[in-house]
């Protein structure tokens, strides 16, 4: 059994909802409305209700969602966009591709997210956008970032590819879903996400009518009316079959997040207070949907732990081994603020353990036993 431990078990998850998924896919095939079929609109409406936001616009993937969001804000070449250095490349990749300047800032060591205090020194008269990445499943502390942005007329695009379903609560007690706090929210429906399809998919969210209309146009070749192209756009659609799959899985999203939290709580109970290991910090202002359960190995033996677990059939992943500013692709793009000591440290320490909706206690006990064995018996 233990040789088959996976980071994400999509097969067993599918088996539980197989009848609904198969029926939803078959309906699309029977209707032959493969592009912009009724399931797309149905899913968008369902997700907008779930998020309590006016507009959800599907697109082809999470990277496209970020690019379309930036295009919708009408930026000019050379305008600066603030991003965390500790994130997946897509966040900054689209900035550079559009001729904008990614400004890479350090992150908080406990939450792995940016803060208002880290954002402020990076702001110049060219700063037009801040992209907080709600990393690993919980929200960035948005309140301070929003205040900084308002003072300087900066727009906010939330990258919520890893945190769909998380709830943010500000100091006034107001609650909002991840992705609905800034001007535009973006997400990915990559299969391993908490709400994942069976291929590629993504979406953008906004309450702004004007932005929503522009996003729809950009995602559809810049047209509002067929063959009348008002602005330059792209071809980025959420596939109807993927929308059908997502419509079924959306009904289970809270259940999936609860299952991931149960796994995380098990890890927390059994891995806390181990010298050389730091378990994830849960913020008071955000729920956590645990897209990843990421520990920090502070004794310099992170790679040794990963190798030790691999020998015992336990997978793990390093998200992320290199900061953005050390990536070859970004040597000629953007600028880096400060010494980035936290990001460098995290890239040397982080390790994500298996977490998904199908993990049982027997498997978790086996994982925990081996992690403890590494720290206590080596």
VENDALIN-V100320 format. One record per residue. N is the residue number from 1. OMEGA is omega in degrees with one decimal (none if undefined). Layout:
N&OMEGA, N&OMEGA
//
This chain:
1&-171.5, 2&177.3, 3&-175.2, 4&177.0, 5&-178.5, 6&173.3, 7&178.2, 8&-179.6, 9&-178.7, 10&-176.9, 11&-179.7, 12&175.7, 13&178.5, 14&-177.3, 15&-178.0, 16&-178.6, 17&-173.1, 18&-175.9, 19&-179.9, 20&-179.8, 21&-178.4, 22&-179.9, 23&-179.5, 24&178.5, 25&-179.9, 26&178.9, 27&177.5, 28&-179.4, 29&179.1, 30&-179.5, 31&-176.1, 32&175.5, 33&-170.2, 34&179.5, 35&-179.9, 36&175.8, 37&-176.3, 38&179.9, 39&178.9, 40&179.7, 41&-179.1, 42&179.0, 43&-179.9, 44&177.9, 45&179.8, 46&-179.2, 47&178.1, 48&177.2, 49&179.1, 50&-176.9, 51&-175.0, 52&177.8, 53&-170.9, 54&-171.3, 55&168.3, 56&-179.1, 57&179.6, 58&175.0, 59&-168.9, 60&-179.3, 61&-177.3, 62&177.6, 63&175.3, 64&-179.9, 65&178.0, 66&-178.9, 67&-179.7, 68&178.3, 69&178.6, 70&178.5, 71&-177.7, 72&-176.6, 73&173.4, 74&-178.2, 75&178.6, 76&-179.9, 77&-179.2, 78&175.0, 79&-174.2, 80&178.8, 81&-177.5, 82&179.3, 83&173.3, 84&175.0, 85&-177.9, 86&-178.6, 87&175.5, 88&-171.7, 89&-175.0, 90&-177.0, 91&-178.5, 92&-177.6, 93&-176.6, 94&178.1, 95&-179.3, 96&-179.4, 97&-179.5, 98&179.0, 99&176.4, 100&-176.6, 101&174.0, 102&177.6, 103&-170.0, 104&-177.6, 105&-179.8, 106&-178.4, 107&177.0, 108&-175.8, 109&-178.3, 110&-174.4, 111&-176.8, 112&-177.9, 113&177.2, 114&177.5, 115&178.0, 116&-178.8, 117&178.0, 118&-179.8, 119&-171.0, 120&-178.9, 121&-176.9, 122&-174.8, 123&173.6, 124&178.4, 125&177.1, 126&-177.5, 127&-178.8, 128&-174.3, 129&168.0, 130&176.0, 131&171.8, 132&175.7, 133&179.6, 134&-165.7, 135&172.0, 136&172.8, 137&175.8, 138&-172.5, 139&165.9, 140&174.8, 141&-168.2, 142&-170.6, 143&179.6, 144&179.5, 145&177.8, 146&179.4, 147&177.4, 148&-178.4, 149&-179.4, 150&-179.0, 151&-173.7, 152&177.2, 153&179.8, 154&178.5, 155&-179.2, 156&171.8, 157&178.7, 158&172.4, 159&-175.0, 160&-178.5, 161&-177.1, 162&-170.1, 163&-180.0, 164&-177.4, 165&177.4, 166&-178.2, 167&178.8, 168&177.6, 169&-179.8, 170&-175.1, 171&177.3, 172&178.8, 173&179.3, 174&-178.9, 175&175.4, 176&177.5, 177&174.2, 178&-179.9, 179&-178.5, 180&-172.8, 181&-179.7, 182&179.1, 183&179.6, 184&170.6, 185&176.9, 186&175.3, 187&176.9, 188&174.0, 189&174.5, 190&-170.8, 191&-176.7, 192&-180.0, 193&178.9, 194&169.4, 195&-174.5, 196&175.8, 197&-177.8, 198&180.0, 199&176.9, 200&176.1, 201&178.4, 202&179.5, 203&173.6, 204&179.7, 205&173.1, 206&172.7, 207&-175.3, 208&-176.6, 209&-177.6, 210&178.3, 211&-179.4, 212&179.8, 213&-179.5, 214&178.0, 215&178.8, 216&179.6, 217&-177.7, 218&-178.3, 219&-177.3, 220&175.5, 221&176.8, 222&-176.7, 223&171.6, 224&177.9, 225&-174.4, 226&179.3, 227&174.0, 228&-170.7, 229&-174.3, 230&-179.5, 231&175.5, 232&-179.6, 233&178.5, 234&175.8, 235&-174.8, 236&-176.6, 237&168.4, 238&-177.5, 239&-176.7, 240&178.8, 241&178.9, 242&177.3, 243&178.3, 244&177.3, 245&-178.6, 246&177.8, 247&176.9, 248&-174.2, 249&177.4, 250&178.7, 251&-176.6, 252&-171.7, 253&179.3, 254&177.2, 255&178.2, 256&179.5, 257&177.5, 258&178.8, 259&178.2, 260&177.4, 261&177.9, 262&176.4, 263&-179.2, 264&179.3, 265&176.6, 266&177.3, 267&-179.2, 268&-176.5, 269&-171.3, 270&-176.2, 271&180.0, 272&176.2, 273&172.8, 274&179.6, 275&-180.0, 276&-179.1, 277&176.5, 278&178.2, 279&-178.6, 280&176.5, 281&176.2, 282&-178.7, 283&177.4, 284&-175.3, 285&-178.1, 286&166.4, 287&-178.1, 288&179.5, 289&172.5, 290&167.1, 291&172.3, 292&168.8, 293&-170.2, 294&176.5, 295&170.8, 296&177.6, 297&-168.8, 298&-177.9, 299&178.3, 300&-175.3, 301&-179.9, 302&-178.9, 303&176.9, 304&177.2, 305&179.8, 306&178.9, 307&178.9, 308&-180.0, 309&-179.6, 310&179.3, 311&-178.9, 312&175.6, 313&-179.6, 314&179.5, 315&172.4, 316&-177.8, 317&176.1, 318&174.0, 319&18.0, 320&-174.8, 321&-179.6, 322&172.5, 323&178.4, 324&-174.1, 325&176.3, 326&177.7, 327&-179.3, 328&-175.9, 329&-175.4, 330&-180.0, 331&-177.9, 332&-179.0, 333&169.6, 334&177.0, 335&-172.9, 336&-177.2, 337&174.1, 338&-174.8, 339&175.5, 340&-175.5, 341&-179.1, 342&179.2, 343&178.2, 344&180.0, 345&-178.9, 346&179.9, 347&178.0, 348&-171.3, 349&-168.5, 350&174.1, 351&-179.8, 352&179.2, 353&179.2, 354&173.7, 355&176.4, 356&-170.8, 357&-173.2, 358&-178.7, 359&178.5, 360&-173.2, 361&178.4, 362&178.8, 363&178.6, 364&179.0, 365&178.7, 366&179.0, 367&-178.2, 368&179.2, 369&-177.9, 370&175.2, 371&178.9, 372&-179.8, 373&179.7, 374&-175.5, 375&-172.1, 376&-172.5, 377&-178.8, 378&none
//
